[in-house]
Amino acid sequence: MNDTVNEEGRLPVPLKVFGVLSIVGGPASLGDLAPVIFSFVQGVGGGTYRTASIVIFAGLMAVLTSSAVLFVFLGVRLLRNRRAHAAQAANTLAALTVLAVIGTLMLFGLSAHHIGYLVQIVILVAVTSYLDPQLHEERRLQRKLKKMDKEQRSEERRLARERKPKKGFITLNFFNLFWIFVVCCVLGLIIEVLFHFALYHEYQDRAGLLFGPFSPIYGFGALLMTIALNRFHDKPVWVVFLVSAVIGGAFEYFTSWIMEFSFGIRAWDYSGTFLSIDGRTNFVFMVMWGVLGVAWIKLLLPRLLKLINLIPWNWRYAVTAVCAGLMLVDGVMTVQSIDCWYARSAGKAPDTPIEEFYAKHFDNAYMEHRFQTMTMDVNDAARADR
């Protein structure tokens, strides 16, 4: 794409303001490193951290420093109306913000500081959605369709649906990725429940969120597969299988690692099985990830995209925004409820309105029943307060 200064017309004033704030706030955010470093040094001095915690801390410092630099870059790109570069920077910043959330959660637990990260993610998603070339083209086409008759509108929409992205199989924008996440959360839960029932002849709730039939590990796994394999869709099946197996195994390993170091939770343990890697993944499940990757890229994803594109354009933004908001609330409440569960298991009595709310409505018995695959040992967490 030719990233000229006026590639899409004038930049809206709110984005210019955001660009200025990014340039100013990027370097200023480095000041947030001071309390993080201080808290960590206190933990090290008290002997409450282990070696892995130091590795996590080093990675967190790299993420926060990179984010500060990239915010300046994003601000400059926005003020110069270099939209393609700005969109790429915003996407990268959203990913770095998620890593910052994970890193601070593993080391210090949930805090009010995470509200800022959450707002930052929402703003960055909004910026990338506005700057995304395909979504911009859809908005332009919507305005164009208003001037056409019914037959012309139908033909124009058909041509738009059949238009292929310049790179990869699908355009990796928020709209496509969100619905892939939601659908695969549900499909993953169904697969888990049926697999467990086939092996043990009993029903077990395999849900991973506080509300609804969702297993987010499959949703995030599908996102990772889609992003990583987007340009492999026309490759031989064995190539897709191998890449999927490696990506899926690595994703399963690090998901288990993050859950344990954040909350002392183990949701699965493959110790003693063939080619088990620290009990977090093994040969059989890597093969399963490989098969799922092939089925996803070769069979399911093309059909899912057709279903996604059935959502009328004039409803698309509203429906997606509402559903994304509901999923965000579900995710936030899930993390909060697990964090409060961790605190109670560590012997900390609820002493804030939030902790009292979750202790009343989502106590330990409720959490153990809802998340039946999870076992918690606070001594396995990487926090200073364990």
C-alpha positions as CSV (number, residue, x, y, z in Angstrom):
1,M,0.0,0.0,0.0
2,N,1.3,3.4,-0.9
3,D,1.5,5.2,2.5
4,T,1.2,8.8,1.2
5,V,0.5,11.7,3.5
6,N,-3.1,12.1,2.3
7,E,-3.9,8.5,1.4
8,E,-7.3,8.6,3.0
9,G,-8.1,12.3,3.2
10,R,-7.7,14.4,6.3
11,L,-7.2,12.8,9.6
12,P,-10.1,13.5,12.1
13,V,-9.3,15.9,15.0
14,P,-9.7,13.2,17.7
15,L,-7.0,11.1,16.1
16,K,-4.7,14.1,15.9
17,V,-5.3,14.7,19.6
18,F,-4.6,11.1,20.3
19,G,-1.4,11.4,18.2
20,V,-0.2,14.4,20.4
21,L,-1.1,12.5,23.6
22,S,0.9,9.5,22.3
23,I,4.0,11.5,21.7
24,V,3.8,13.1,25.1
25,G,2.5,10.1,27.0
26,G,5.1,7.7,25.5
27,P,8.1,9.1,27.3
28,A,6.0,10.0,30.4
29,S,4.9,6.3,30.7
30,L,8.5,5.4,31.5
31,G,7.9,7.1,34.9
32,D,5.5,4.2,35.6
33,L,8.6,1.9,35.6
34,A,9.8,3.4,38.9
35,P,7.0,1.9,41.2
36,V,7.2,-1.4,39.3
37,I,10.9,-1.6,39.9
38,F,10.5,-0.6,43.5
39,S,7.9,-3.2,44.2
40,F,9.9,-5.9,42.6
41,V,13.1,-4.9,44.4
42,Q,11.2,-5.1,47.7
43,G,10.0,-8.6,46.8
44,V,13.5,-9.7,45.9
45,G,14.8,-8.3,49.1
46,G,12.2,-10.2,51.1
47,G,13.1,-13.4,49.3
48,T,9.6,-13.8,47.9
49,Y,10.6,-14.2,44.2
50,R,12.0,-17.1,42.4
51,T,14.2,-17.3,39.3
52,A,11.3,-17.4,36.9
53,S,9.9,-14.2,38.5
54,I,13.2,-12.4,37.6
55,V,12.8,-13.6,34.0
56,I,9.2,-12.3,33.9
57,F,10.3,-9.0,35.3
58,A,13.0,-8.5,32.7
59,G,10.5,-9.3,30.0
60,L,8.1,-6.9,31.4
61,M,10.6,-4.1,31.5
62,A,11.4,-4.8,27.8
63,V,7.7,-4.7,26.9
64,L,7.0,-1.4,28.8
65,T,10.1,0.3,27.3
66,S,9.2,-0.8,23.8
67,S,5.6,0.4,24.3
68,A,6.9,3.9,25.3
69,V,9.0,4.1,22.1
70,L,6.3,2.8,19.9
71,F,3.7,5.3,21.2
72,V,6.0,8.1,20.1
73,F,6.2,6.5,16.7
74,L,2.5,6.0,16.5
75,G,1.9,9.7,17.4
76,V,4.3,10.9,14.7
77,R,2.7,8.7,12.1
78,L,-0.8,9.9,13.0
79,L,0.2,13.6,12.8
80,R,1.8,13.0,9.4
81,N,-1.3,11.0,8.3
82,R,0.7,7.9,7.6
83,R,-2.2,5.6,8.2
84,A,-0.8,2.3,7.2
85,H,2.2,2.6,9.4
86,A,0.1,4.0,12.2
87,A,-2.3,1.0,12.0
88,Q,0.6,-1.4,12.2
89,A,2.0,0.5,15.2
90,A,-1.4,0.5,16.9
91,N,-1.8,-3.3,16.4
92,T,1.7,-3.9,17.8
93,L,0.9,-1.7,20.8
94,A,-2.3,-3.6,21.5
95,A,-0.3,-6.8,21.6
96,L,2.4,-5.3,23.8
97,T,-0.3,-4.0,26.2
98,V,-1.8,-7.5,26.5
99,L,1.8,-8.7,27.4
100,A,2.1,-5.9,30.0
101,V,-1.2,-7.0,31.6
102,I,0.0,-10.6,31.8
103,G,3.4,-9.7,33.2
104,T,2.1,-7.3,35.9
105,L,-0.6,-9.9,36.8
106,M,1.9,-12.6,37.3
107,L,4.2,-10.5,39.4
108,F,1.8,-8.3,41.4
109,G,-1.7,-9.6,40.9
110,L,-4.7,-7.6,39.8
111,S,-4.7,-3.9,40.7
112,A,-6.3,-0.6,39.7
113,H,-3.4,-0.1,37.4
114,H,-4.9,-2.6,35.0
115,I,-7.9,-0.3,34.4
116,G,-5.5,2.0,32.5
117,Y,-4.3,-1.0,30.4
118,L,-7.9,-2.0,29.6
119,V,-8.8,1.6,28.5
120,Q,-5.6,1.6,26.4
121,I,-6.5,-1.6,24.7
122,V,-10.0,-0.4,23.9
123,I,-8.6,2.9,22.4
124,L,-6.0,1.1,20.3
125,V,-8.6,-1.3,18.9
126,A,-10.8,1.7,18.0
127,V,-7.9,3.4,16.3
128,T,-6.9,0.3,14.3
129,S,-10.5,-0.3,13.3
130,Y,-10.8,3.2,12.0
131,L,-7.4,3.1,10.2
132,D,-8.0,-0.4,8.7
133,P,-8.0,-0.1,4.9
134,Q,-10.7,-2.8,4.4
135,L,-13.1,-1.3,7.0
136,H,-12.4,2.1,5.5
137,E,-13.4,0.8,2.1
138,E,-16.6,-0.7,3.5
139,R,-17.5,2.7,5.0
140,R,-16.8,4.3,1.6
141,L,-18.9,1.7,-0.1
142,Q,-21.8,2.2,2.3
143,R,-21.9,5.9,1.3
144,K,-21.7,4.9,-2.4
145,L,-24.6,2.3,-2.0
146,K,-27.0,5.0,-0.8
147,K,-26.8,6.5,-4.2
148,M,-27.6,3.3,-6.1
149,D,-30.8,1.4,-6.9
150,K,-31.5,-2.0,-5.4
151,E,-30.1,-4.1,-8.2
152,Q,-26.8,-2.1,-8.3
153,R,-26.5,-2.4,-4.5
154,S,-26.8,-6.2,-4.6
155,E,-24.2,-6.5,-7.3
156,E,-21.8,-4.1,-5.6
157,R,-22.1,-6.1,-2.3
158,R,-21.5,-9.4,-4.1
159,L,-18.3,-8.1,-5.7
160,A,-17.2,-6.7,-2.3
161,R,-17.7,-10.1,-0.6
162,E,-15.8,-11.9,-3.3
163,R,-12.9,-9.4,-3.2
164,K,-9.7,-11.1,-1.9
165,P,-7.2,-9.5,0.5
166,K,-3.9,-8.5,-1.0
167,K,-2.0,-10.6,1.6
168,G,-3.0,-13.9,3.0
169,F,-6.4,-15.6,3.0
170,I,-8.3,-13.1,5.1
171,T,-7.9,-9.5,6.2
172,L,-6.7,-9.5,9.8
173,N,-8.9,-6.8,11.2
174,F,-10.8,-6.6,14.5
175,F,-14.1,-7.5,13.0
176,N,-12.9,-10.8,11.5
177,L,-10.7,-11.7,14.4
178,F,-13.4,-11.0,17.0
179,W,-16.0,-13.3,15.5
180,I,-13.3,-16.0,14.9
181,F,-12.5,-15.8,18.6
182,V,-16.2,-16.0,19.7
183,V,-17.1,-18.9,17.4
184,C,-14.0,-20.9,18.4
185,C,-14.6,-20.3,22.1
186,V,-17.9,-22.1,21.7
187,L,-16.7,-24.8,19.3
188,G,-13.7,-25.5,21.6
189,L,-15.9,-25.9,24.6
190,I,-18.1,-28.4,22.6
191,I,-15.1,-30.4,21.6
192,E,-13.7,-30.5,25.1
193,V,-17.0,-31.6,26.6
194,L,-17.5,-34.3,24.0
195,F,-13.9,-35.5,24.3
196,H,-14.1,-35.8,28.0
197,F,-17.5,-37.6,27.8
198,A,-16.1,-40.1,25.3
199,L,-13.2,-40.9,27.5
200,Y,-14.8,-40.9,31.0
201,H,-18.6,-41.3,30.2
202,E,-19.5,-38.3,32.4
203,Y,-20.3,-34.6,31.8
204,Q,-17.8,-32.1,33.1
205,D,-18.1,-28.3,32.7
206,R,-15.1,-27.2,30.7
207,A,-16.0,-23.5,30.5
208,G,-13.2,-21.0,30.9
209,L,-15.2,-17.8,31.5
210,L,-17.5,-16.9,34.4
211,F,-20.5,-16.6,32.2
212,G,-21.5,-18.4,29.0
213,P,-20.4,-21.4,27.0
214,F,-16.9,-20.2,26.2
215,S,-13.5,-21.8,26.4
216,P,-11.1,-18.8,25.7
217,I,-8.0,-21.0,25.2
218,Y,-9.6,-22.3,22.0
219,G,-10.6,-18.7,21.0
220,F,-7.1,-17.4,21.5
221,G,-5.6,-20.5,19.9
222,A,-7.8,-20.0,16.8
223,L,-6.6,-16.3,16.6
224,L,-3.0,-17.4,16.9
225,M,-3.5,-20.1,14.2
226,T,-5.3,-17.7,11.9
227,I,-2.7,-15.0,12.2
228,A,0.3,-17.4,11.9
229,L,-1.2,-19.5,9.1
230,N,-2.9,-16.8,7.1
231,R,-0.3,-17.0,4.4
232,F,0.0,-20.8,4.6
233,H,-3.5,-21.4,3.5
234,D,-2.4,-22.6,0.1
235,K,0.5,-24.7,1.3
236,P,0.5,-28.5,1.4
237,V,-1.4,-30.2,4.3
238,W,1.7,-31.5,5.9
239,V,3.2,-28.0,6.2
240,V,0.0,-26.6,7.8
241,F,0.0,-29.7,10.1
242,L,3.6,-29.2,11.3
243,V,3.2,-25.4,11.8
244,S,-0.1,-25.9,13.6
245,A,1.4,-28.6,15.9
246,V,4.3,-26.4,16.9
247,I,2.3,-23.3,17.4
248,G,-0.5,-25.1,19.3
249,G,2.0,-26.9,21.6
250,A,3.9,-23.7,22.4
251,F,0.6,-21.9,23.0
252,E,-0.7,-24.6,25.3
253,Y,2.6,-24.6,27.2
254,F,2.8,-20.9,27.8
255,T,-0.9,-20.7,28.7
256,S,-0.4,-23.3,31.4
257,W,2.7,-21.4,32.5
258,I,0.9,-18.1,32.7
259,M,-2.0,-19.5,34.7
260,E,0.3,-21.2,37.2
261,F,2.5,-18.1,37.7
262,S,-0.4,-15.7,37.9
263,F,-2.8,-17.7,40.2
264,G,-1.1,-21.0,41.0
265,I,-3.7,-22.7,38.8
266,R,-3.2,-26.0,36.9
267,A,-6.0,-26.8,34.5
268,W,-4.2,-29.8,32.9
269,D,-1.2,-31.9,33.7
270,Y,0.3,-34.4,31.2
271,S,3.1,-35.5,33.4
272,G,4.1,-39.1,32.6
273,T,2.7,-39.1,29.1
274,F,4.7,-39.6,25.9
275,L,7.0,-36.6,25.1
276,S,5.4,-34.5,27.9
277,I,7.0,-31.1,28.3
278,D,6.9,-30.2,32.0
279,G,3.3,-31.6,32.0
280,R,2.1,-28.6,30.1
281,T,1.8,-30.2,26.6
282,N,2.8,-33.5,25.0
283,F,3.0,-35.4,21.7
284,V,-0.6,-36.4,21.5
285,F,-2.0,-32.9,22.1
286,M,0.5,-31.4,19.7
287,V,-0.8,-33.8,17.1
288,M,-4.3,-32.8,17.9
289,W,-3.4,-29.1,17.5
290,G,-1.9,-30.1,14.1
291,V,-5.1,-31.8,13.0
292,L,-7.2,-28.9,14.3
293,G,-5.0,-26.4,12.4
294,V,-5.5,-28.3,9.1
295,A,-9.2,-28.6,9.6
296,W,-9.4,-24.9,10.6
297,I,-7.5,-23.5,7.7
298,K,-8.6,-25.9,5.0
299,L,-12.2,-26.5,5.9
300,L,-13.8,-24.4,8.7
301,L,-12.3,-20.9,8.2
302,P,-13.5,-20.4,4.6
303,R,-17.1,-21.4,5.7
304,L,-17.0,-19.2,8.8
305,L,-16.0,-16.2,6.8
306,K,-19.0,-16.6,4.6
307,L,-21.2,-16.7,7.7
308,I,-19.5,-13.6,9.1
309,N,-20.0,-11.7,5.9
310,L,-23.8,-12.4,6.1
311,I,-23.9,-9.8,8.9
312,P,-25.3,-6.7,7.1
313,W,-22.9,-3.8,6.9
314,N,-25.3,-1.4,8.5
315,W,-25.5,-3.7,11.5
316,R,-21.9,-4.8,11.5
317,Y,-20.3,-2.2,13.8
318,A,-23.2,-2.0,16.3
319,V,-23.5,-5.8,16.7
320,T,-19.8,-6.3,16.9
321,A,-19.3,-3.4,19.4
322,V,-22.2,-4.7,21.7
323,C,-20.9,-8.3,21.6
324,A,-17.3,-7.2,22.2
325,G,-18.4,-5.2,25.2
326,L,-20.2,-8.2,26.7
327,M,-17.2,-10.5,26.1
328,L,-15.0,-7.8,27.6
329,V,-17.1,-7.6,30.8
330,D,-17.2,-11.4,31.0
331,G,-13.4,-11.6,30.7
332,V,-12.8,-8.9,33.2
333,M,-15.2,-10.4,35.8
334,T,-13.6,-13.8,35.2
335,V,-10.1,-12.5,36.0
336,Q,-11.4,-10.5,39.0
337,S,-13.2,-13.6,40.4
338,I,-10.1,-15.8,40.0
339,D,-7.9,-13.1,41.6
340,C,-10.3,-12.9,44.6
341,W,-10.4,-16.7,44.7
342,Y,-6.6,-16.7,44.8
343,A,-6.6,-14.1,47.6
344,R,-9.0,-16.1,49.7
345,S,-7.0,-19.3,49.2
346,A,-3.9,-17.4,50.3
347,G,-5.6,-16.5,53.6
348,K,-6.5,-12.9,52.8
349,A,-9.9,-11.8,54.1
350,P,-12.0,-9.7,51.7
351,D,-11.6,-6.1,52.7
352,T,-12.6,-4.1,49.6
353,P,-16.1,-3.8,48.0
354,I,-15.0,-5.8,45.0
355,E,-13.5,-8.6,47.1
356,E,-16.6,-8.7,49.2
357,F,-18.9,-8.8,46.1
358,Y,-17.0,-11.8,44.7
359,A,-16.8,-13.5,48.1
360,K,-20.6,-13.2,48.4
361,H,-21.7,-14.1,44.9
362,F,-18.7,-16.2,43.6
363,D,-17.2,-18.0,46.7
364,N,-14.7,-20.8,46.6
365,A,-17.4,-23.5,46.2
366,Y,-18.9,-21.7,43.3
367,M,-15.5,-21.2,41.6
368,E,-14.6,-24.9,42.1
369,H,-17.9,-25.9,40.5
370,R,-17.7,-23.5,37.6
371,F,-14.0,-24.2,36.8
372,Q,-14.0,-27.9,37.3
373,T,-10.7,-28.6,35.6
374,M,-8.8,-26.1,37.7
375,T,-6.8,-26.8,40.8
376,M,-5.2,-23.9,42.7
377,D,-2.0,-23.9,44.9
378,V,-1.0,-20.4,45.8
379,N,2.5,-21.5,46.5
380,D,3.0,-22.2,42.8
381,A,2.3,-18.5,41.9
382,A,5.2,-16.1,41.1
383,R,3.7,-13.2,43.1
384,A,5.4,-11.4,46.0
385,D,2.2,-11.9,48.1
386,R,1.9,-15.6,47.8
